[in-house]
Amino acid sequence: MSGVSGERRESKVRAFLRFALERPTVLRGVKVAAIVAPILTVINQWGKIVHHHFDVVFFLKLILTACVPFCVSVTSSALANMARAKEHGVTN
């Protein structure tokens, strides 16, 4: 990998992080997770919910289940914002 390519890659990573950590992007991710995570939890943990079997593993899976839609939302929003910035010639 050449130095230029490495610098370009680092620039894309920094741009992604900048867009991903913007307040509206994070809030959107939280809202999406708040809607999608309970649905996924019911689908994936129905047996434990019905039988009231709430152990440590259940709560760990609950947290991971919420992380998935949050990460998907933040990633897609950040990538869309990067593409929009590139279209409009915004580099910083």
N, C-alpha and C positions, 0 to 999 in steps of 0.2 A: 504494500500500500504506500503510495507516495504521500509526501507531506501535505500537498494541496488537498488531496482526497481526505486525509485525516482531519484537516482543518475544516473542510466543508462538512464532514460528518459531525464533528463536534458542534458546529454552528447549527445544524439541523436538530441535534439533541437539545441544545440550549433553547432554540426557538420552540421546540415541542414543550419543554418544561415551562417556559414562560407562558405559553398559551394554556397549558394544562393547569397551571397554578393560579390562573386569573379567577377572581371571585365569582363571576357569573358562571364560569365553567364548572367550578367546584360545587356551587349551589345547584346547578342543573343535575350534576351527578348525584348529589344527596337526594334531590326530589325524585329522580328516576329510581334510585335504590329504595327509597321509602315506598314506592308503589310496586315495584317488581319483586323485591326481596320477600315480602310476605306471601306473594303468590307462589314463588318458587319454593319457599319453605313448606307451604301446605302441600304442594305437589310432591316434594322430595321427602318430607318427614311426616306424612300423614299418619302412618302407623304409630309413631311415637307420640304424636299429638293426641290421637284418639285414646291411646292407653295411658296418657299422662306420664310418659316415661321421659322426664326431663333430666338428663344427666349432663355431665361436663361435655361429652362428645356432641350432644344435641346443640348446646350453646356455641361450641366452636364451629359447628357446621352452620349455625344460624349467622354467625359473624362472617364466615367465608361466603355464604350465600348472598349476603348484602354487599360484599366487596366486588362480586362479579359484575352486577349491573352498574355499580358506581364506576368501576374501571373502564367498562365498555363505553359508558356515556362520556367520561372525561377524555378518553382516547379519541373517540370519534369527533367530539367537539374541538379538541385541540388540532387534530389533523384537518378538519374543515376550516378552522380559522387560519391555519398555516397556508392552506391552498388559496383562501380568499385574500390573504395578505400578499401572496405571490402574484395573484392576478392583478392586484392593484399596485404592484411595484413597491410595497412596503417591505423594507428589509430589517428594520429595528423595531 
